[in-house]
Amino acid sequence: MPTPDLRLAFDMPPADAVAYFRAKGYAVSDNWWEIWQRAHARAFTVAKAMRMDVLEAIRTEVDSALANGTTAKQFVDSLAPKLQKLGWWGKQTWVDSAGGAQQVQLGSVYRLRNIYRNNLQTAYMAGRYRRQLANAEDRPYWMYVAVMDGQTRPAHANLNGKVFRYDDPIWQHIYPPNGWGCRCRIRALTAAQVERLGLQVENGGRYVEDITAEAGIDQRTGEVIQVDHVRIRLPDGSVMQPDVGWAYNPGEAAFGTDMAIAKKLGSARSIELRSQLIQSINNSELRHAQFASWASQALSKRRAGNTVQALGFMTPAIEAAVTARLGKAPTALLAIGEKQLLHADSPKHQRREVTLSRQEYLQLPAMLAQPEAVLWDKSHQNLLYVYPASGNNKVKVVINTGWKHKRQQPLDTVINVYKVEAYHLLESNYELLEGKVGS
């Protein structure tokens, strides 16, 4: 049976899947368990692909498959000659990072088909997760759907039809794919659909058991590799256990965590508590360092992909001000894409001498965490975060609101960043929401 084009399995263009894939960094390893679970959501890796030219060739081809809807056969036909030319093909004597030698299988048609299926399926599911999480207010109940045919794993079939809330801890471990070649998916439901279908919403968090599992044998030492894993034990005694290395949610790990945090923060009743939590998150040095690494790479390669990176969260006061002016609450998650970052640093802006320095771009999350002032642009209905620059200049960060974007990108997104003289920010179309525009 020919391998189907996975793009046909989904009813929306895979722009969010492409963004997920392009958001990954690079990582190399001798064994897959060395790049464990959630790290796979941010780092593209192929075991035994230690050379960057090999990894780049594979990644580029998978990226193209996501963007263009390439079939498995087209993927293999295009990539195989490139890997053969690079010498990464067939059985070879492999010398690992510790100097040990062994016979291994590098590139093959079978292996390339696996790379195609697993990377595309993971990316598509991460995209679906983001869309479903963004729409969780309307469809908060998620049902696990297995393909009930002769190829379905019995363990996966045990979860078919099970319904849990979108924020149930069980989704951290069982949001598909849950193993090699997993075809399961999630259907998001409204409360009315749950009632009409006679479904029961369960508390999945109590079904999760922490265990250890065998990941493989280190050929250098003979050591059996044990890793943390989970088992889902259902009330009827049946068990579902993801494949080792698959007990995580790639969409949540790659980006959805911040969206989930935004929703959780929004449900906190105490404004003071929310403010303290948001300020603590926004001031996180680790988050700032992660953003700086992403931005530095984007500014260096000068080729805009579809990557989107979180910057931080709106404070409750700013969120309330935006809601009052537009009649709809923002997502409160501030983000910027590669395209917007490179637009800010474009040759046009450079000629006008309004661009930021490289270091200032890397410090954008810190600027938004501690702005000098926050303004409302009444003409364009945008938020403006203002930060001091050299002399009488200010850094002006322009933020568009999520519902002006396509459903695939429900974020409050930075659309421009540049320097202006302070007096421009005192014009009548700007309303001061917070702080003061100093001279």
VEXKELUM-288998 format. One record per residue: x negated, y negated, z of N, C-alpha, C in turn. Coordinates in steps of 0.001 Angstrom, whole numbers, plus 500000, padded with zeros to 6 digits. Atoms other than C-alpha are relative to their C-alpha. Last residue first. Layout:
    n_X    n_Y    n_Z   ca_X   ca_Y   ca_Z    c_X    c_Y    c_Z
      X      Y      Z      X      Y      Z      X      Y      Z
...
This chain:
    n_X    n_Y    n_Z   ca_X   ca_Y   ca_Z    c_X    c_Y    c_Z
 500640 500756 501083 487919 436523 527287 498607 500532 499733
 500995 500982 499583 489770 439103 529337 499361 499334 498802
 500975 500145 501074 492913 440824 528065 499040 498895 500385
 500184 501377 500450 494673 441753 531279 498945 499967 498922
 501332 500582 500021 496022 445001 532697 499993 498561 499522
 500833 499669 498832 499280 446743 531739 498646 499324 499865
 499363 498996 499159 502172 446334 529343 499248 500206 501301
 500893 499414 498998 501174 443104 527601 500783 500969 500880
 499424 500092 498660 503365 442450 524556 499077 500724 500982
 500539 499050 499036 501651 441755 521244 500599 499740 501375
 499416 498687 500279 503661 440067 518464 499465 501087 500924
 498654 499838 499434 502939 436665 520033 500614 501375 499736
 498957 500418 500925 499186 436772 519425 501385 500418 500520
 499093 500890 499281 496913 437132 522457 501131 499511 499114
 499116 499179 499175 495116 440190 521044 500977 499164 500819
 499007 499351 500854 493616 438124 518227 501032 500776 500818
 498856 500895 500188 491924 435919 520848 501076 500616 499098
 498987 499942 498943 489741 438820 521980 501226 499156 499693
 500268 501063 499039 487825 439199 518723 501182 499890 500955
 499391 501287 500339 488437 442562 517134 499540 498966 501012
 500271 501133 499125 486602 445892 517078 500680 498739 499473
 500953 500989 500530 487974 449046 515495 499857 498858 500994
 500844 500517 498918 489889 452260 516137 499043 499000 499370
 501107 500884 500364 492742 453507 513970 499270 499545 501257
 500032 500163 501451 495501 456115 513840 498907 499039 499555
 500799 501166 500362 495188 457520 517363 499957 499914 498484
 501271 499869 500688 497945 460090 517721 499333 498664 499737
 500204 501440 500035 500779 460545 520167 498570 499785 499514
 500932 500578 499046 501459 464153 519263 500059 498485 499920
 499206 500792 499073 504116 466282 517562 499133 499406 501105
 500971 500795 499257 501918 467397 514647 500717 499107 501002
 501179 499204 499692 503683 470248 512849 499033 499264 500921
 499776 499135 498830 506976 468388 513158 498763 500798 500374
 499318 498757 500333 505736 465715 510770 500093 500882 501240
 500788 499048 500769 504718 462404 512314 500861 501209 499645
 500161 500591 501329 506771 459413 513438 499216 500937 499084
 498825 499703 500815 507990 461509 516367 499965 499275 498653
 499890 498679 500606 504486 461621 517779 501180 500207 499088
 499277 499062 499157 503883 457933 518430 500389 501251 499231
 498677 499787 500555 501146 455923 516758 500698 501089 500801
 499400 498682 499808 498164 454801 518790 501422 500015 499455
 498606 500051 500433 495859 451914 517843 500586 501406 500040
 499617 498648 500357 492599 451683 519812 501501 500000 499710
 498540 499887 500125 491202 448141 519864 500329 501397 499486
 499675 498783 500738 487629 447758 521125 501512 500150 500035
 499312 498940 499289 487228 444147 522179 500118 501214 499087
 499260 498977 500749 484835 441457 521064 500668 501002 500930
 498580 500284 499834 483815 438295 522924 500870 501005 499265
 499589 501374 500255 480253 439476 523387 501460 499779 500299
 501036 501016 499846 479837 443254 523295 500548 498616 499678
 501149 499717 500860 482868 445463 523783 498983 498885 500219
 501019 501024 500274 485585 445553 526445 498901 500506 499079
 501173 499732 499169 488421 448102 526046 498933 498958 499676
 501058 500993 500192 491949 447661 524744 498875 500256 500989
 500864 499932 498831 494533 450404 524269 498798 499111 499723
 501383 500451 500167 497169 449401 521736 499284 500136 501336
 500725 500316 498774 500482 451256 521501 498590 499541 499648
 501161 499196 499639 502396 451059 518256 499471 499587 501356
 499589 499042 498975 505851 449770 517395 498886 501012 500283
 500215 498649 500527 504586 448107 514183 500430 501104 500961
 499783 499964 501448 505811 444546 514761 499939 501421 499453
 498558 500034 500281 506238 444838 518532 500292 500094 498501
 499896 500722 501264 502629 445958 519065 501464 500038 499560
 499001 499442 500899 502687 446994 522725 500089 499107 498769
 499053 500912 500637 499565 446307 524755 501010 500783 499172
 499196 499226 500935 497425 448253 527240 501089 499066 499478
 498593 500364 500141 494611 446399 528981 500682 500983 499051
 499891 501347 499439 491059 446845 530222 501458 499541 499975
 499910 501136 500928 491390 450547 529596 500009 498672 500743
 500186 501234 499224 490078 453148 532081 500073 498794 499059
 499775 499719 498577 491158 456615 530898 499936 498733 500842
 498565 499867 499794 491538 455449 527300 500340 500287 501459
 499358 501294 500253 487971 454172 527268 501495 500073 500295
 500269 500848 498832 486670 457359 528909 500642 498631 499835
 499159 499560 498872 488383 459460 526230 499800 499154 501250
 498583 500366 500131 486830 457244 523513 500879 500522 501142
 499440 500365 498691 483259 457640 524804 501485 499635 499939
 500055 498827 499126 481889 459544 521794 500651 499733 501355
 499041 499009 500482 483072 456750 519515 500043 501207 500934
 498654 500458 499633 481232 454244 521701 501069 500966 499496
 499770 499715 498591 478002 456238 521465 501394 499577 500430
 499809 498560 499825 478122 456249 517664 500337 500323 501456
 501259 499266 500041 478610 452478 517688 500292 501485 500171
 500617 499767 498704 482044 451150 516920 498637 500629 499788
 500109 498624 499519 483038 449764 513548 499374 500041 501385
 499048 499806 498903 484163 446162 513002 499921 501421 500561
 500707 500019 498705 481236 444987 510861 500964 500089 501174
 499359 501087 499233 483472 444233 507844 499393 499860 501387
 500279 501252 500703 481110 446294 505683 500585 498801 500737
 501411 500320 499793 481239 449074 508277 499642 498687 499329
 500126 500586 498668 485030 448981 508268 498560 499619 500311
 499247 501259 500003 485080 449521 504504 499884 499303 501348
 500846 501054 500590 482316 452158 504748 500695 498637 499982
 500085 500011 501462 484600 454166 507073 499057 498899 499500
 501427 500219 500288 483937 454659 510802 499751 499928 498492
 500483 501086 499138 487594 454233 511778 498553 499643 499681
 499424 501243 500532 488594 456351 508780 499512 498807 500822
 500836 500408 501121 486154 459025 509959 500544 498759 499312
 501313 500377 499476 487898 459226 513326 499093 499498 498876
 499875 501305 499367 491348 459157 511737 498649 499513 500532
 499722 500995 501031 490503 462001 509368 500072 498603 500591
 501241 500304 500718 488885 464032 512153 500224 498905 498963
 500419 499029 500996 492070 463787 514176 498689 499590 499355
 500546 500620 501212 492745 461911 517402 499542 501108 499064
 500910 499177 500794 494867 462827 520419 499482 499191 498814
 500715 500834 500956 496879 461316 523261 498967 500840 499269
 501321 499434 500275 499343 463641 525011 499348 499189 498887
 500949 500450 498972 502250 461656 526480 498624 500626 499855
 500554 498759 499466 504684 463615 524269 499058 499714 501156
 501131 499491 500776 506561 460341 523911 499543 501341 500550
 501250 499806 499272 509999 459854 525467 498898 500495 499070
 500351 498593 500008 512745 458474 523266 498637 500169 500651
 498833 499184 499724 514614 455182 523363 499736 501490 499953
 499617 499206 501167 511824 453331 521601 501199 500906 500232
 500022 500789 501242 511101 450449 523936 500463 500782 498782
 499049 501103 499922 512145 452085 527219 500087 499235 498686
 498650 499444 500038 510352 455333 526334 501048 498892 499983
 499765 499568 501379 507133 453460 525564 501429 500525 499853
 499902 501208 500821 507264 451637 528913 500293 500356 498545
 498682 500602 499756 508023 454870 530796 500202 498763 499135
 498997 499103 500590 505019 456617 529209 501398 499411 500156
 500039 500236 501443 502852 453602 530058 501036 500875 499296
 499536 501361 500261 503883 453726 533719 500034 499708 498504
 498533 500084 499925 503619 457526 533915 500538 498612 499668
 499566 500115 498614 500002 457355 532677 501526 499927 500029
 499440 501290 499594 499430 458578 529156 500304 500016 501492
 498557 500099 499798 497288 461699 528849 500401 498574 500353
 499535 500172 498628 493819 462430 527485 501505 499850 500032
 500752 501076 499357 491750 462455 524312 500376 499842 501476
 499329 500737 498927 492862 465737 522726 499064 498964 500602
 500612 499834 498676 491154 466743 519472 500736 499151 501023
 499450 501004 499086 492768 467345 516083 499444 500275 501385
 500168 499837 498562 490925 469187 513293 500626 498845 500770
 498711 500219 499343 492381 468930 509800 499920 500134 501514
 499109 498860 500073 489065 468489 508001 501310 499655 500673
 498852 499888 499113 487206 465278 507314 500797 501264 499725
 498986 499384 500848 483785 465602 505759 501211 500313 500871
 499384 500979 500898 481202 463240 507236 500978 500624 499008
 499752 499273 501244 479149 466162 508727 500703 499128 498959
 501228 499585 500674 477599 463934 511378 500275 500653 498655
 500654 501178 500550 480694 462049 512459 498738 500355 499230
 499168 500560 501064 482652 465283 512874 499324 498809 499332
 500036 499094 501147 479841 466979 514828 500792 499426 498831
 501346 500082 500564 479437 463999 517155 499879 500872 498756
 500098 501241 500769 483190 463835 517669 498641 499863 499334
 499140 499916 501191 483427 467495 518721 499818 498775 499110
 500581 498982 500874 480448 467298 521109 500791 500103 498696
 501210 500571 500593 481694 464031 522580 499342 500974 499038
 499609 500911 501076 485146 465544 523106 498769 499443 499296
 499463 499196 501092 483707 468463 525048 500419 499129 498824
 501139 499359 500681 481565 466109 527148 500474 500842 498830
 500704 501030 500759 484571 463942 528001 498843 500601 499213
 499173 500340 501159 486585 466997 528995 499312 498959 499136
 500058 498853 500910 483736 468150 531252 500811 499731 498739
 501249 500090 500760 483398 464672 532792 499872 501151 499008
 500812 498786 499955 487056 464747 533826 498761 499877 499119
 501371 500345 499613 488326 461177 534170 499063 501205 500023
 500568 500930 500971 491517 461829 532198 498554 499633 500313
 500248 499295 501264 492270 464912 534292 499305 499086 499008
 501054 499012 499742 491871 463048 537607 499633 500742 498713
 501258 500737 499907 493856 460070 536323 498839 500955 500226
 500382 500456 501331 496632 462381 535190 498667 499270 500047
 500420 498845 500785 496767 464157 538553 499508 499575 498616
 501276 499511 499470 496827 460912 540527 499470 501165 499172
 501040 500984 500321 499524 459382 538336 498629 500478 500463
 500295 499914 501426 501666 462502 538515 498866 499066 499627
 500737 498760 500212 501389 462529 542311 499620 500156 498529
 501339 500182 499432 502389 458861 542528 499145 501242 499775
 500775 500827 500942 505309 459372 540154 498577 499831 500503
 500701 501110 499369 506575 462220 542374 499162 499244 498972
 499061 501030 499555 509083 464361 540524 499295 498771 500557
 500310 500344 498609 506593 466409 538522 500879 498826 500449
 498966 499453 499111 508322 467654 535348 499742 499680 501472
 498744 500714 500168 506319 465393 533036 501092 500476 500934
 500139 501290 499331 503074 466774 534415 501311 499222 499927
 499981 499766 498559 504184 470280 533432 499914 498683 500767
 498636 499649 499614 505050 469162 529899 500112 500213 501505
 499170 501194 500149 501714 467365 529471 501431 500280 500436
 500281 500872 498857 499860 470366 530877 500890 498771 499935
 499326 499389 498853 501553 472625 528320 499797 499144 501251
 498583 500259 500178 500491 470264 525536 500787 500578 501166
 499749 501406 499723 496932 470271 526888 501473 499648 499825
 500121 500250 498568 496859 474053 527077 500342 498562 500325
 498711 500090 499342 498189 474281 523525 499931 499747 501491
 499496 501355 499911 494861 473455 521955 501229 499872 500887
 500619 500946 500909 492559 476428 521430 500487 498577 500205
 501411 500193 499694 493380 478551 524465 499381 498910 499150
 500121 500679 498713 497121 478113 524162 498550 499693 500310
 499490 501352 500154 497048 478978 520469 499871 499191 501275
 500935 500839 500753 494752 481945 520980 500479 498571 499815
 499147 500727 500942 496876 483449 523799 499111 499050 499207
 500015 501449 499810 494863 486065 525666 500865 499377 498923
 499041 500361 498954 494770 489811 526177 499927 498507 500319
 498849 500682 500595 493083 490534 522834 501017 499540 501031
 500427 501190 500715 489563 491517 523892 501132 499194 499405
 501049 500690 499256 490553 495036 524848 499483 498837 499152
 501338 499478 500265 493696 495897 522922 498984 499202 500806
 500645 500493 501219 496815 494645 524672 498669 500708 499770
 501355 500468 499725 498363 496922 527310 499375 499514 498693
 500573 500595 501205 502105 497534 527385 498636 499466 500391
 501183 500854 499895 503444 499938 529980 499644 499442 498632
 500814 500029 501219 506749 501688 530577 498909 498938 500118
 501168 499134 499895 507933 502212 534148 499126 500036 498761
 499591 498621 500288 511453 500857 533632 498829 500986 500038
 499180 499403 498934 510489 497647 535454 500407 501443 499738
 498598 500407 500044 507683 496866 532957 500821 500733 501055
 499212 498864 499520 503957 497181 533671 501448 499549 500148
 498627 500434 499743 501912 494775 531545 500813 501228 500388
 499016 499001 500398 498197 495619 531833 501367 499433 500354
 498696 499965 499335 495415 493070 531982 500831 501144 499444
 498934 499737 500951 491667 492884 531246 501321 499978 500769
 498697 500278 499404 488396 491859 532857 501080 500175 498940
 499534 501379 500069 485408 493499 531162 501341 499870 500712
 498686 500159 499382 483329 496643 531657 500389 498526 499978
 499598 501384 499756 480420 497355 529304 501427 499968 500536
 498599 500122 500363 479078 500908 529642 500465 498595 500396
 499050 500443 498974 475291 500579 529811 501421 499943 499425
 499116 498892 499684 473266 502622 527332 501057 499648 501023
 500241 499496 498643 470552 499969 527501 500811 501246 500327
 501371 500252 499552 470069 498720 523950 499698 500694 501319
 500917 499046 500616 473189 500338 522512 498559 499805 500455
 501145 500778 500455 475385 498428 524973 498947 500976 499479
 501274 499604 499415 478430 500670 525163 498900 499133 499405
 500937 499333 500895 481959 499481 524582 498738 500377 500744
 500082 500711 501273 484699 497305 525988 499087 500689 499012
 501267 499743 500671 485751 499545 528882 500011 499344 498624
 499919 499060 501124 488580 498013 530869 498629 500145 499356
 501233 500037 500776 489033 496264 534184 500104 501074 498921
 500767 498751 500003 492478 495563 535586 498643 499744 499371
 501412 500197 500350 494708 492639 536527 499259 501329 500115
 500956 499403 499073 498398 493588 536511 498576 499747 499497
 501407 500029 500412 501041 491403 534858 499106 500582 501091
 500320 498767 500723 504689 492379 535405 498505 500131 499694
 500148 498908 499035 505250 489786 538135 499707 501336 499326
 501221 500150 499212 504537 486949 535688 499773 501153 500955
 501088 499144 500460 507180 488274 533325 498743 499921 500825
 501184 500615 499400 510171 486865 535180 498800 500883 499680
 500706 499331 498908 512974 487976 532885 498830 499168 500508
 501273 500695 499843 515546 486193 530748 499303 500555 501238
 500371 500266 498610 518266 488711 529916 498634 499328 500022
 501372 499696 499601 519841 488682 526464 499757 499639 501457
 499950 499159 498803 523563 488881 525700 498626 500399 500502
 500597 498706 500316 523081 487596 522150 499995 500946 501195
 499218 499359 501052 525506 484710 522721 499493 501402 499674
 498691 499585 499480 523932 483812 526065 500788 500767 498949
 500239 498966 498994 520370 483766 524739 501325 500542 500526
 500325 498760 500716 521533 481868 521664 499759 501152 500965
 498762 499476 500581 523240 479214 523816 499741 501304 499252
 499234 499376 498923 520099 478758 525936 501285 500621 499443
 499309 500951 499146 518148 478103 522748 500716 500762 501113
 498536 500005 499915 515749 480661 521337 500518 498859 500867
 499573 500976 498996 512133 480819 520109 501514 499843 499959
 498848 500774 500464 511184 484017 518258 500451 499079 501128
 499132 500534 498957 507697 485394 518900 501111 499186 499352
 499816 501444 500037 505678 487661 516595 500940 499583 501133
 498946 500540 499145 504265 491158 516377 500082 498485 499865
 499055 500732 500831 502185 492296 513397 501132 499372 500811
 498699 500219 499353 499089 493479 515294 500881 499125 499121
 498889 499720 500891 496321 494521 512872 501372 499806 500608
 500396 499927 501399 493682 494717 515594 501215 500362 499143
 500939 498942 500362 495259 493830 518912 499695 499942 498521
 500450 499286 498808 497735 491660 520764 499061 501157 499677
 500149 498555 500139 498405 489061 518075 499393 500632 501252
 500714 499276 501064 500568 487772 519537 498939 499134 499309
 499593 500695 501222 501432 485972 522815 499184 500602 498857
 499344 499175 501024 500833 488758 525332 500483 499221 498793
 500633 498709 500295 498273 487472 527864 500627 500739 498813
 501452 500175 500033 498897 483777 528560 499307 501273 499520
 500399 500382 501366 502502 484461 527578 498509 499702 499891
 500250 498814 500818 502971 486403 530832 499525 499637 498598
 501419 499631 500082 502515 483206 532849 499707 501187 499093
 500256 498820 499181 506083 482110 531968 498531 500410 499850
 501065 500274 499038 506031 478598 530507 499763 501161 500959
 501239 500374 500687 507961 479498 527331 498837 499790 500961
 500113 501438 500260 510602 481285 529387 498640 499686 499376
 500592 500732 498879 510683 485062 528979 500003 498509 499648
 499900 501455 500034 512729 487353 526738 499424 499414 501283
 500179 500594 498680 512004 491023 525969 499959 498478 499876
 498746 500499 499444 513474 492138 522625 499891 499396 501383
 499052 500511 500992 510485 494290 521660 501314 499587 500658
 499683 501401 499719 508135 494626 524619 501044 499432 499053
 499419 500104 498659 508063 498435 524639 500404 498573 500344
 498555 499793 500119 507502 498359 520859 500690 499884 501360
 499459 501277 500470 504055 496905 521553 501514 500097 499862
 500136 500971 498909 503176 499937 523665 500562 498650 499599
 498924 499807 499010 504588 502303 521039 499923 498975 501127
 500495 499367 498787 502208 500783 518444 501162 500165 500986
 500027 500832 498788 504129 499959 515297 499480 500786 501190
 501359 500444 499745 503168 501847 512148 499871 499211 501298
 500884 498905 499632 506340 503948 511920 498573 499591 500318
 500115 498966 501033 508605 500908 511984 498976 501039 500452
 499631 498660 499547 509913 498464 514565 500002 500996 498835
 499519 499415 501255 508028 495283 513743 500272 501479 500274
 500913 499050 500629 507786 493859 517262 500610 500487 498689
 499444 499231 501113 509619 490733 518389 498914 500882 499400
 501039 499212 500655 508938 489145 521790 500652 500879 498931
 499767 498564 500075 511633 486610 522647 498869 500676 499224
 500764 499342 501048 510869 483081 523797 500199 501510 500066
 500042 498561 499748 513305 480954 525759 499366 500714 498806
 500940 499644 498932 512728 477189 525945 499840 501495 500253
 500026 498535 500070 514250 476288 522578 499009 500540 501039
 498771 499525 500645 515335 472622 522782 500093 501527 499987
 498879 500654 499312 512730 471436 525306 501331 500498 499436
 499540 499200 498860 510291 474034 523982 501154 499357 500752
 498544 499978 500053 510011 472345 520581 500617 500717 501200
 499531 501369 500222 506358 471318 520954 501520 499915 500029
 500216 500727 498756 505616 474720 522464 500507 498567 499877
 498983 499564 499034 507203 476434 519476 499852 499274 501323
 498689 500482 500419 505180 474398 516985 501068 500363 501042
 499961 501451 499856 501921 474944 518875 501363 499453 499608
 499958 500329 498575 502573 478667 519267 500116 498498 500201
 498615 499799 499548 503389 478999 515582 500138 499634 501478
 499184 501080 500540 500017 477479 514714 501447 500100 500431
 500355 501191 499225 498175 479841 517054 500813 498805 499519
 499304 499904 498723 500099 482695 515420 499668 498822 500913
 498578 500260 500200 498974 481595 511977 500757 500041 501324
 499814 501421 500288 495343 481365 513104 501472 499658 499810
 500244 500764 498777 495364 484792 514741 500254 498521 499774
 498897 499737 499077 496988 486420 511705 499841 499190 501286
 498798 500683 500457 494554 484733 509337 501163 500201 500956
 500151 501446 499887 491488 485718 511333 501247 499261 499554
 500025 500427 498602 492609 489303 511901 499864 498500 500154
 498746 499789 499274 493743 490066 508365 499960 499389 501393
 498901 500769 500589 490803 488504 506524 501268 500117 500851
 500279 501405 499690 488121 489871 508832 501135 499120 499498
 499722 500191 498578 489718 493329 508578 499774 498541 500406
 498538 499982 499868 489776 493118 504773 500406 499801 501468
 499502 501305 500431 486127 492052 504857 501516 499934 500077
 500240 500980 498944 485283 495116 506947 500518 498619 499604
 499137 499724 498850 486945 497537 504547 499834 498916 501072
 498640 500388 500381 485252 495950 501531 500948 500178 501175
 499352 498942 500783 481886 496219 503248 501396 499503 499657
 498841 500251 500831 479421 493827 504904 500494 501236 499274
 499769 501435 500119 477175 494996 507724 501225 499797 499118
 499262 500368 501207 477279 498618 508831 500213 498495 500007
 498684 500613 499850 474601 499348 511409 500612 499759 498630
 499309 500023 501279 471527 501549 511787 501412 499440 500204
 498997 498955 500187 469614 500633 514954 500615 499860 498607
 499626 499697 501385 466621 498587 516088 501024 501126 499962
 499627 498606 500219 466075 496900 519485 500489 500226 498572
 501035 499263 500712 464206 493581 519528 500308 501455 499755
 500978 499501 499037 466301 491898 522221 498896 500820 499332
 500719 501123 499399 468220 489714 519741 498966 500436 501022
 499202 500936 499226 469171 492775 517701 499120 498957 500667
 500815 500325 498823 467195 494404 514922 500752 498947 500783
 499708 501277 499347 469568 496029 512428 499125 499840 501237
 500619 499939 498684 468460 498710 510031 500123 498621 500624
 501369 500490 499908 470919 498447 507179 499464 500265 501404
 500669 499550 498778 474179 499946 506012 498545 499565 499974
 500350 498599 499871 475999 497914 503365 499361 500342 501328
 499090 499032 500614 475942 494156 502841 499487 501411 500220
 499192 499545 498848 474414 491003 504304 501055 500974 499472
 500573 498798 499404 471632 490530 501727 500765 500532 501182
 500697 500382 498766 472589 486916 500951 499370 501204 500702
 501119 500859 500397 473436 487907 497359 499170 499574 501209
 500995 499122 500623 475564 490741 498696 498772 499205 499593
 500688 499306 498915 477341 488281 500986 498944 500963 499461
 500786 500991 499265 478177 485983 498065 499203 500672 501122
 501230 500328 500733 479254 488883 495860 499102 499006 500730
 500945 498881 500076 481663 490134 498612 498736 499665 499206
 501020 500011 498952 483280 486753 499308 498944 501087 499831
 500781 501238 499972 485232 486080 496117 498821 500081 500959
 500656 500183 501292 486509 489590 495397 499116 498757 499975
 501102 499047 500123 487214 490184 499095 499231 499772 498699
 500984 500303 498954 489321 487040 499488 498770 500896 499854
 500725 501183 500455 491104 487591 496184 498899 499621 500980
 500831 499588 501145 491990 491117 497302 499189 498822 499474
 501152 499250 499508 493193 489899 500702 499066 500401 498862
 499699 498625 499611 495444 487300 499101 498738 500689 500484
 500719 498947 500716 494580 483591 499133 500428 501378 500488
 499153 498824 500096 497250 481287 500551 499375 501132 499210
 499501 499777 501354 495314 478105 499743 500893 501236 499847
 499515 501211 500651 494518 476557 503119 500735 500297 498695
 498954 500640 499214 494255 479744 505131 500621 498835 499253
 498846 499101 500009 492329 481627 502441 501167 499403 500769
 499336 500132 501305 490012 478652 501967 501245 500875 499927
 499397 501334 500008 489171 478613 505680 500778 499792 498702
 498779 499866 499192 488560 482371 505532 500753 498674 500028
 499047 499215 500766 486140 481811 502628 501300 500203 500779
 499483 500804 501103 484335 478966 504374 501072 500751 499214
 499074 501006 499479 483999 481010 507568 500627 499190 498870
 498778 499319 499550 482478 483971 505767 501035 498984 500470
 499320 499437 501175 479949 481873 503822 501318 500651 500399
 499395 501103 500755 479065 479813 506901 500763 500522 498795
 498817 500432 499248 478483 482943 508982 500730 498890 499259
 499006 498931 500089 476131 484344 506339 501297 499568 500683
 499522 500007 501377 474244 481053 505980 501056 501078 499787
 498975 501008 500213 474123 480734 509786 500498 499979 498562
 500517 501070 500836 472289 484024 510196 501110 499008 499691
 500863 500869 499221 473290 486171 513193 499456 498829 499182
 500282 501088 500944 476269 487818 511556 499182 498946 500728
 501148 499684 500852 476064 491082 513560 499716 498934 498939
 501070 499218 499400 479490 490438 515115 498974 500395 498936
 499934 498679 500598 481456 487742 513296 498824 500785 500553
 501124 499087 499837 482139 484525 515181 500282 501304 499268
 499899 498967 501031 484278 481420 514806 498779 500893 500093
 501254 499718 500693 484275 479554 518101 500189 501124 498999
 500707 501228 500342 487167 477766 519798 498721 500259 499207
 499042 500995 500456 489793 480507 520087 499308 498704 499600
 499683 499764 501411 487085 483159 520200 500959 498949 499469
 501047 500626 500792 485868 481619 523475 500257 500197 498516
 499659 501395 500259 489256 482507 524927 498910 499264 499233
 498624 500457 500048 488608 486228 524479 500160 498514 499704
 498853 499349 499379 484893 486876 525100 501275 499182 499873
 499216 501215 500224 482049 486059 522789 501407 500345 500419
 500828 501095 499503 479654 488680 524215 500648 498640 499722
 499603 500310 498617 482440 491240 523800 499148 498883 500600
 498852 500891 499896 482021 491019 520022 500319 499622 501435
 498800 499213 499728 478513 492430 520063 501165 499065 500271
 500279 498624 500388 475236 491080 518664 501257 500843 500124
 500196 499015 498947 476572 487547 518838 499605 501337 499405
 500491 498744 500560 476925 484306 516923 499738 500967 501145
 500696 499218 498989 479003 481234 517723 499550 501291 499348
 500687 498802 500456 480303 478420 515563 499404 500718 501210
 501420 500237 500198 482903 475777 516361 499367 501266 499464
 500967 499105 499374 486575 476244 515849 498575 499523 499758
 500370 500524 498692 488809 473280 515034 498958 500858 500687
 501062 500982 500178 488762 474309 511386 499567 499382 501324
 501229 499339 500446 490694 477452 512263 498852 499010 499893
 500518 499115 498955 493330 475697 514352 498662 500591 499594
 500576 500854 498966 493730 472925 511791 499397 500823 501127
 501272 500498 500526 494206 475497 509039 499318 499132 501047
 500941 498887 499929 496849 477191 511168 498635 499592 499474
 500436 499901 498614 498564 473837 511686 499048 501174 500195
 500908 501095 499682 498605 473225 507955 499487 500094 501433
 500914 499671 498906 500035 476696 507339 499029 498884 500364
 501374 500071 500513 503066 475559 505350 499008 500179 501143
 500512 501354 500041 506271 476714 507071 498602 500010 499403
 499112 500873 500739 508474 479784 506708 499539 498556 499949
 499629 501157 499193 505929 482374 507675 500746 498974 499156
 499281 499572 498805 505408 485899 506413 500520 498835 500818
 498592 499790 500319 504549 484752 502903 500816 500355 501235
 499331 501294 500058 501275 483302 504161 501501 500154 499760
 499404 500342 498714 500220 486772 505188 500737 498670 499975
 500461 501360 499766 499711 487800 501554 500681 499522 501281
 499162 501128 500381 500445 491511 501832 499290 498672 500229
 499901 500897 498854 497734 494188 501853 500821 498775 499617
 500845 501179 500043 498490 496611 499040 500206 499133 501233
 499150 501191 500000 500000 500000 500000 499116 498761 500000
